[in-house]
Structures are given as C-alpha cells and as structure tokens.
C-alpha cells in the first residue's frame, strides 16, 4: 500500500500538469539498471525512484543520465534530491500525545531493521518528548519486535508484568498495535481507560478496524509522490540537491 500511495501522488501531480507517468518495478541494482535503460530508450524526461520503506538505497550509475528524484529513500552521498517522512517529528508527536493525556510510564515498541531510519528517528523523537516533560528515559521500556503481532504480544505481556508497569504504549507501527491490544485485553485492562495506546503509519485497514480505533501518525506517502514529481518539474538545477522531510501528522481516533 505504501508504494501505491507514492505512485498515486506522483500520478495525480503528473496528470495535473499534462504528463504521463510510467510505472515499473525492480528488485535489485542490476534489475533497476535494466529498467532505467528501458525508460531512457523511451526518452523519458525524468525519473522518480520510490522505495517500499524509508531507507538508504544504492542505485546504478545510469540513474544520473536524466533528472531524478527519490521518494521514501535517499542515496548516501545525497547527490540526488530526495523526500522522506520526518520520523523524528512523528515519534515526538505520538509520544507527546500520550504525555498530554497524563502518562509518564510509556513503553515504546519499536520497529526493527531493515526499517533502520524509521526505528532510529522515532526513538529519537520519543526521547525528545520525554525530556521536554521531565520524564527520564528508561531503556528498559524500549522493545524491538521481529514479528509485529506475536512478539509484540509477548513483549507487551512482559512490560505489564513489571513492578512499575507502563500505563501507555507507543507501537512503532500500526501492526505492532494488534498484539499490544490483545495482551492488554488478556490482562483484564481496558483501552484507553487503563492503558493508552498509539501507533504509527495510519494503515487504515488496521487503525480503523481494531477497537477502539487507533490514534496514529500518517506516513505521508501520497505527499512524497507529489513532491517528487514537482521536484522534477520545477526543481532548480545546481547547488546542493534538496533533502526534504515531510511531516507525519497526528490522526486522532479513540
């Protein structure tokens, strides 16, 4: 769904400006080089390279033969313009939402690699919000899950068994909230009366379907697609290529 939203944003922006967007998939550097060569043969005016999740990518040399913008990713030398989610702001916003509700013992169920940038950015935002409210950071309240439902259920159980158990959980993405909800309910606790829970990503098939509906942060995939196209259309040549971060807004539910 993430890639689809990026494509949809770029497609709408292209259509509004009288352009046609061609969409091809690739799964490796070699395959990407072949896809780009195919597009160059068709004399495309620009390329948008989009990743499934926020990360650093390695791209073939021929990507530099035409104006290119990156969406949901970046390259190490920052020689191409890129747009990514502001993971730090999102982590700060979601933690602050729980702090504003009166919680001071907040467990963070973080995502894991390969989503390294998301994990580190959201954790940094979590720490920043705690510091602003005078809440000491406790590394014992940070967990990382390999499986977003099974491991998260067990990790939530372990947190709830602590002598000084958390009163709230920041699930690093919406799917980790599923196991968190189940563990909280199996402990005989109510959401949100006894335990507060927020997520991240705004995967509507999850956030709207679990009860109570999940407060979360919106990953701005559509907006990244729009930005990437507009960068191709109007971005200035020369100087340092822009490295854009787009806000992850709060989506407040129950």
KEKE-3310 file (N, C-alpha, C; in steps of 0.2 Angstrom, whole numbers, plus 5000, padded with zeros to 4 digits):
npx = (5004:5010:5019:5010:5003:5013:5015:5002:5001:5011:5006:4994:4999:5007:4997:4989:4998:4999:5007:5013:5014:5025:5025:5036:5043:5057:5069:5082:5099:5105:5093:5086:5095:5093:5079:5079:5087:5078:5068:5076:5078:5066:5065:5062:5058:5061:5065:5057:5062:5056:5055:5050:5050:5057:5073:5091:5097:5105:5110:5110:5123:5117:5106:5109:5108:5097:5086:5082:5072:5070:5060:5054:5066:5084:5101:5118:5128:5120:5118:5107:5090:5079:5065:5058:5049:5047:5053:5057:5050:5037:5038:5040:5028:5019:5022:5021:5008:5003:5009:5003:4991:4993:5001:5016:5024:5029:5029:5039:5037:5047:5050:5059:5075:5074:5070:5078:5080:5067:5066:5076:5074:5061:5063:5072:5063:5054:5062:5065:5053:5050:5060:5057:5046:5051:5053:5063:5073:5070:5079:5074:5061:5060:5056:5060:5053:5053:5042:5027:5015:5015:5027:5026:5015:5020:5030:5023:5016:5026:5031:5019:5020:5029:5036:5034:5024:5021:5009:5005:5007:5018:5016:5027:5023:5007:5003:5010:5003:4992:4995:4998:4986:4979:4986:4985:4971:4970:4975:4965:4963:4957:4956:4955:4955:4962:4975:4984:4986:4995:4999:5008:5010:4997:4989:4975:4967:4970:4971:4958:4950:4953:4947:4946:4946:4962:4973:4985:5000:5002:5010:5017:5015:5008:5010:5023:5025:5019:5028:5040:5037:5035:5047:5055:5048:5049:5061:5076:5091:5108:5118:5116:5107:5090:5085:5072:5061:5045:5031:5024:5008:4997:4984:4970:4960:4952)
npy = (4994:5006:5010:5011:5022:5032:5032:5035:5049:5054:5052:5059:5072:5072:5071:5082:5091:5088:5077:5060:5046:5033:5017:5005:4990:4985:4974:4974:4981:4978:4974:4986:4995:4990:4992:5006:5009:5005:5014:5026:5023:5026:5039:5046:5061:5062:5054:5045:5037:5026:5019:5005:5006:5018:5022:5020:5019:5010:5015:5012:5018:5024:5031:5044:5050:5057:5069:5066:5061:5056:5046:5042:5037:5038:5042:5038:5049:5059:5065:5066:5074:5071:5064:5061:5053:5063:5056:5058:5069:5063:5053:5060:5068:5057:5052:5063:5065:5055:5059:5071:5066:5063:5052:5045:5034:5026:5014:5009:5001:4997:4997:4986:4983:4980:4993:5004:5018:5023:5017:5022:5036:5038:5033:5043:5054:5050:5050:5064:5070:5064:5070:5084:5084:5081:5068:5055:5045:5028:5014:5001:5001:5001:4991:4979:4971:4956:4950:4958:4955:4943:4943:4956:4954:4946:4954:4965:4959:4956:4969:4973:4965:4970:4978:4991:4995:5000:5013:5016:5013:5016:5010:5006:5004:5002:4989:4982:4986:4978:4966:4971:4977:4965:4958:4968:4967:4954:4954:4959:4973:4989:4998:5015:5017:5011:5008:5018:5018:5021:5022:5020:5025:5025:5014:5011:4999:4993:5003:5008:4997:4989:4989:5000:5012:5016:5029:5037:5040:5048:5042:5051:5046:5049:5063:5063:5057:5067:5078:5073:5072:5086:5091:5086:5094:5107:5110:5118:5118:5114:5118:5111:5097:5096:5089:5083:5083:5077:5081:5070:5069:5069:5057:5057:5046:5035)
npz = (5000:5003:4992:4982:4986:4985:4971:4967:4972:4964:4951:4951:4952:4940:4930:4932:4927:4914:4910:4908:4918:4919:4926:4933:4940:4951:4958:4962:4961:4948:4941:4942:4935:4922:4920:4921:4909:4900:4901:4898:4884:4879:4880:4892:4902:4915:4931:4944:4958:4970:4986:4996:5009:5021:5018:5015:4999:4985:4970:4952:4940:4929:4933:4934:4922:4918:4924:4941:4955:4972:4982:4998:5001:5000:4994:4999:4996:4995:4982:4974:4973:4987:4996:5011:5025:5040:5053:5066:5070:5069:5079:5090:5091:5093:5105:5113:5113:5121:5133:5135:5138:5151:5154:5161:5162:5148:5137:5123:5108:5097:5079:5068:5060:5042:5043:5047:5047:5051:5063:5071:5070:5075:5088:5093:5093:5102:5114:5115:5117:5130:5137:5137:5145:5157:5160:5164:5152:5150:5146:5148:5145:5131:5117:5104:5090:5081:5074:5070:5077:5085:5093:5098:5106:5116:5121:5126:5136:5145:5148:5155:5166:5174:5189:5191:5180:5163:5159:5147:5129:5115:5100:5087:5074:5066:5065:5075:5085:5086:5092:5104:5109:5111:5121:5131:5133:5137:5149:5157:5156:5151:5136:5131:5145:5155:5150:5138:5121:5106:5088:5073:5056:5050:5044:5037:5036:5047:5058:5058:5060:5072:5089:5103:5089:5082:5087:5078:5068:5052:5038:5026:5011:4999:4998:4997:4984:4976:4979:4974:4960:4957:4960:4950:4940:4943:4950:4954:4945:4949:4964:4980:4980:4986:5001:5007:5021:5026:5036:5048:5051:5065:5067:5075:5084:5094)
capx = (5000:5014:5021:5004:5001:5018:5013:4996:5003:5015:5002:4990:5003:5009:4991:4988:5002:4999:5012:5011:5018:5026:5027:5040:5046:5063:5071:5089:5103:5105:5087:5085:5099:5089:5073:5081:5089:5072:5065:5080:5077:5059:5066:5058:5060:5063:5064:5056:5063:5052:5056:5044:5051:5062:5080:5096:5097:5111:5107:5115:5126:5113:5101:5111:5108:5091:5084:5079:5070:5069:5054:5054:5073:5090:5107:5122:5131:5115:5119:5100:5085:5075:5060:5057:5045:5050:5052:5059:5044:5032:5039:5039:5021:5015:5024:5018:5000:5002:5011:4997:4985:4994:5005:5023:5027:5027:5034:5040:5038:5049:5051:5066:5078:5078:5067:5083:5079:5061:5067:5081:5071:5055:5066:5074:5058:5051:5067:5065:5046:5050:5064:5053:5041:5055:5052:5069:5072:5072:5080:5070:5054:5060:5057:5060:5050:5054:5036:5023:5010:5017:5032:5023:5010:5024:5034:5018:5015:5032:5030:5014:5022:5035:5033:5032:5022:5019:5002:5004:5012:5019:5018:5031:5019:5000:5003:5013:4997:4987:4997:4998:4979:4977:4990:4982:4964:4970:4977:4960:4964:4953:4959:4961:4954:4968:4981:4984:4990:4995:5003:5012:5009:4990:4987:4968:4964:4972:4969:4950:4946:4953:4943:4944:4950:4969:4976:4992:5003:5001:5015:5015:5017:5005:5013:5030:5024:5018:5034:5045:5036:5036:5054:5057:5045:5051:5067:5082:5097:5114:5118:5115:5100:5086:5084:5066:5057:5038:5028:5019:5003:4993:4977:4967:4954:4949)
capy = (5000:5012:5011:5013:5029:5036:5032:5039:5056:5056:5051:5065:5078:5072:5072:5089:5095:5086:5072:5053:5043:5026:5013:4999:4988:4982:4971:4973:4986:4976:4975:4993:4997:4987:4996:5013:5009:5004:5021:5030:5022:5029:5046:5049:5067:5062:5048:5045:5031:5026:5013:5002:5009:5024:5019:5022:5015:5010:5015:5011:5025:5027:5035:5051:5052:5061:5072:5061:5062:5050:5046:5037:5035:5043:5039:5040:5055:5065:5069:5067:5076:5066:5066:5055:5055:5066:5051:5061:5073:5058:5049:5066:5069:5052:5052:5069:5064:5051:5063:5076:5063:5062:5046:5046:5027:5025:5009:5010:4995:5000:4993:4984:4983:4985:5000:5007:5026:5024:5015:5027:5043:5038:5033:5050:5058:5048:5053:5071:5072:5063:5075:5090:5083:5080:5061:5051:5040:5021:5009:4995:5002:5000:4984:4978:4965:4954:4949:4963:4953:4938:4946:4962:4952:4943:4960:4969:4955:4957:4975:4973:4961:4974:4980:4998:4994:5006:5015:5018:5010:5019:5005:5009:5004:5000:4982:4980:4988:4972:4961:4975:4977:4958:4957:4972:4964:4947:4956:4962:4980:4992:5003:5018:5019:5009:5009:5021:5015:5025:5018:5024:5023:5025:5009:5011:4993:4991:5008:5009:4990:4987:4993:5006:5014:5018:5035:5035:5046:5047:5042:5055:5043:5052:5069:5062:5057:5074:5082:5070:5075:5093:5092:5085:5099:5114:5110:5121:5115:5117:5119:5105:5094:5096:5083:5086:5079:5079:5080:5064:5072:5065:5055:5056:5042:5033)
capz = (5000:5003:4986:4978:4988:4982:4964:4966:4972:4958:4945:4951:4950:4933:4926:4933:4923:4907:4909:4909:4922:4918:4932:4933:4947:4951:4965:4963:4957:4941:4938:4942:4929:4916:4920:4919:4902:4896:4901:4894:4877:4878:4881:4897:4904:4922:4934:4951:4961:4976:4990:5000:5016:5022:5019:5010:4993:4981:4963:4946:4938:4923:4936:4933:4915:4917:4930:4945:4962:4976:4986:5003:5001:4999:4992:5004:4995:4994:4976:4971:4978:4990:5001:5016:5031:5046:5058:5072:5072:5071:5085:5095:5091:5096:5112:5116:5113:5127:5139:5136:5142:5158:5155:5162:5160:5141:5133:5116:5105:5091:5073:5068:5053:5039:5043:5052:5048:5055:5070:5075:5070:5080:5095:5095:5094:5109:5119:5115:5120:5137:5140:5137:5150:5163:5161:5162:5148:5153:5141:5149:5142:5124:5115:5097:5089:5074:5071:5073:5081:5090:5098:5102:5111:5122:5124:5130:5142:5149:5151:5160:5172:5178:5196:5189:5173:5159:5158:5139:5124:5108:5095:5082:5068:5067:5065:5081:5090:5086:5098:5110:5111:5113:5128:5136:5135:5141:5156:5160:5156:5146:5132:5134:5152:5159:5146:5132:5115:5099:5083:5068:5049:5048:5039:5038:5037:5054:5063:5058:5061:5079:5093:5100:5083:5084:5086:5075:5064:5045:5034:5020:5005:4994:4998:4994:4977:4973:4980:4969:4953:4957:4960:4943:4935:4944:4954:4951:4944:4953:4971:4984:4979:4992:5005:5010:5026:5026:5042:5049:5055:5070:5066:5081:5084:5100)
cpx = (5004:5017:5016:5002:5006:5016:5007:4997:5007:5011:4997:4993:5005:5003:4989:4992:5003:5004:5009:5016:5019:5028:5030:5042:5053:5065:5078:5093:5103:5099:5085:5089:5095:5083:5074:5083:5083:5069:5069:5079:5070:5059:5062:5061:5063:5062:5062:5057:5060:5054:5050:5044:5057:5068:5085:5096:5103:5108:5112:5117:5121:5107:5103:5111:5102:5089:5080:5078:5069:5064:5054:5061:5078:5096:5112:5126:5126:5116:5112:5095:5081:5070:5058:5052:5049:5049:5053:5053:5038:5032:5038:5032:5017:5016:5021:5011:4999:5004:5006:4991:4987:4999:5012:5027:5025:5032:5034:5041:5040:5050:5058:5069:5074:5075:5072:5081:5073:5062:5071:5077:5065:5057:5068:5069:5054:5056:5066:5058:5047:5054:5061:5048:5044:5054:5059:5068:5074:5072:5076:5063:5054:5061:5057:5058:5051:5047:5031:5017:5012:5022:5030:5018:5014:5028:5029:5016:5020:5032:5025:5015:5027:5032:5031:5030:5020:5012:5000:5009:5012:5021:5021:5028:5012:5000:5005:5007:4992:4989:4997:4991:4977:4980:4986:4975:4965:4972:4971:4959:4960:4958:4954:4960:4959:4974:4980:4988:4989:5000:5007:5011:5002:4988:4979:4965:4965:4969:4961:4947:4947:4949:4946:4949:4957:4971:4983:4994:5003:5008:5013:5017:5014:5008:5020:5030:5023:5024:5039:5043:5037:5043:5057:5054:5048:5058:5072:5088:5103:5113:5117:5108:5096:5085:5078:5063:5050:5035:5024:5014:4999:4986:4974:4961:4953:4955)
cpy = (5006:5014:5014:5020:5034:5037:5036:5047:5058:5057:5057:5071:5078:5074:5079:5094:5093:5081:5065:5050:5035:5022:5006:4997:4985:4980:4971:4979:4984:4977:4982:4997:4996:4991:5003:5014:5009:5011:5026:5030:5025:5036:5050:5056:5067:5055:5049:5038:5031:5019:5011:5005:5014:5020:5022:5017:5015:5010:5014:5018:5028:5031:5042:5054:5056:5064:5067:5063:5056:5051:5040:5034:5040:5039:5042:5047:5061:5069:5069:5069:5070:5068:5060:5058:5058:5061:5053:5065:5068:5055:5054:5067:5064:5051:5057:5068:5060:5055:5068:5073:5061:5056:5048:5039:5025:5020:5010:5004:4997:4995:4991:4985:4978:4992:5004:5015:5027:5022:5020:5034:5043:5037:5039:5054:5057:5051:5060:5073:5070:5068:5082:5090:5081:5072:5058:5046:5033:5016:5003:4995:5002:4993:4984:4972:4963:4952:4954:4961:4948:4941:4952:4960:4950:4949:4964:4965:4956:4964:4976:4970:4965:4977:4987:4998:5000:5007:5016:5014:5014:5013:5008:5008:5001:4993:4979:4982:4982:4968:4965:4976:4970:4957:4961:4969:4958:4948:4959:4969:4983:4998:5009:5020:5017:5009:5013:5018:5020:5020:5023:5021:5025:5020:5008:5004:4990:4996:5009:5002:4988:4992:4994:5008:5017:5025:5034:5041:5043:5047:5045:5052:5047:5059:5069:5061:5063:5078:5080:5073:5082:5095:5091:5091:5106:5115:5113:5117:5118:5117:5112:5103:5094:5090:5085:5080:5081:5077:5073:5066:5067:5064:5053:5052:5041:5031)
cpz = (5000:4996:4981:4980:4985:4975:4963:4967:4966:4952:4945:4949:4943:4929:4926:4929:4916:4905:4910:4913:4921:4924:4931:4939:4946:4958:4967:4959:4950:4938:4937:4936:4922:4915:4918:4912:4898:4895:4897:4886:4875:4879:4886:4899:4911:4925:4942:4954:4968:4979:4994:5007:5016:5023:5014:5005:4989:4974:4958:4943:4932:4926:4935:4926:4913:4924:4935:4952:4965:4981:4991:5004:5000:4997:4997:5003:4994:4988:4972:4976:4981:4995:5005:5022:5037:5052:5065:5074:5073:5077:5091:5096:5094:5103:5116:5117:5120:5133:5140:5139:5149:5159:5156:5161:5154:5138:5126:5112:5098:5085:5073:5061:5049:5039:5048:5053:5052:5062:5074:5075:5075:5087:5097:5097:5101:5115:5120:5119:5128:5140:5141:5143:5157:5165:5159:5157:5151:5148:5142:5147:5134:5122:5107:5095:5081:5071:5074:5077:5087:5095:5101:5107:5118:5125:5128:5136:5147:5152:5156:5167:5176:5184:5195:5182:5170:5159:5151:5135:5117:5104:5089:5075:5070:5068:5072:5087:5091:5092:5104:5113:5114:5120:5133:5138:5139:5148:5160:5160:5150:5142:5130:5141:5156:5156:5139:5127:5109:5095:5079:5061:5046:5042:5041:5039:5044:5059:5064:5061:5068:5083:5100:5094:5086:5082:5083:5071:5056:5041:5028:5013:4999:4993:4995:4987:4973:4974:4975:4962:4952:4957:4953:4938:4937:4948:4951:4950:4947:4960:4974:4983:4986:4995:5010:5015:5026:5033:5042:5054:5060:5067:5072:5081:5092:5105)
residu = (UNK:UNK:UNK:UNK:UNK:UNK:UNK:UNK:UNK:UNK:UNK:UNK:UNK:UNK:UNK:UNK:UNK:UNK:UNK:UNK:UNK:UNK:UNK:UNK:UNK:UNK:UNK:UNK:UNK:UNK:UNK:UNK:UNK:UNK:UNK:UNK:UNK:UNK:UNK:UNK:UNK:UNK:UNK:UNK:UNK:UNK:UNK:UNK:UNK:UNK:UNK:UNK:UNK:UNK:UNK:UNK:UNK:UNK:UNK:UNK:UNK:UNK:UNK:UNK:UNK:UNK:UNK:UNK:UNK:UNK:UNK:UNK:UNK:UNK:UNK:UNK:UNK:UNK:UNK:UNK:UNK:UNK:UNK:UNK:UNK:UNK:UNK:UNK:UNK:UNK:UNK:UNK:UNK:UNK:UNK:UNK:UNK:UNK:UNK:UNK:UNK:UNK:UNK:UNK:UNK:UNK:UNK:UNK:UNK:UNK:UNK:UNK:UNK:UNK:UNK:UNK:UNK:UNK:UNK:UNK:UNK:UNK:UNK:UNK:UNK:UNK:UNK:UNK:UNK:UNK:UNK:UNK:UNK:UNK:UNK:UNK:UNK:UNK:UNK:UNK:UNK:UNK:UNK:UNK:UNK:UNK:UNK:UNK:UNK:UNK:UNK:UNK:UNK:UNK:UNK:UNK:UNK:UNK:UNK:UNK:UNK:UNK:UNK:UNK:UNK:UNK:UNK:UNK:UNK:UNK:UNK:UNK:UNK:UNK:UNK:UNK:UNK:UNK:UNK:UNK:UNK:UNK:UNK:UNK:UNK:UNK:UNK:UNK:UNK:UNK:UNK:UNK:UNK:UNK:UNK:UNK:UNK:UNK:UNK:UNK:UNK:UNK:UNK:UNK:UNK:UNK:UNK:UNK:UNK:UNK:UNK:UNK:UNK:UNK:UNK:UNK:UNK:UNK:UNK:UNK:UNK:UNK:UNK:UNK:UNK:UNK:UNK:UNK:UNK:UNK:UNK:UNK:UNK:UNK:UNK:UNK:UNK:UNK:UNK:UNK:UNK:UNK:UNK:UNK:UNK:UNK:UNK:UNK:UNK:UNK:UNK:UNK:UNK:UNK)
# end
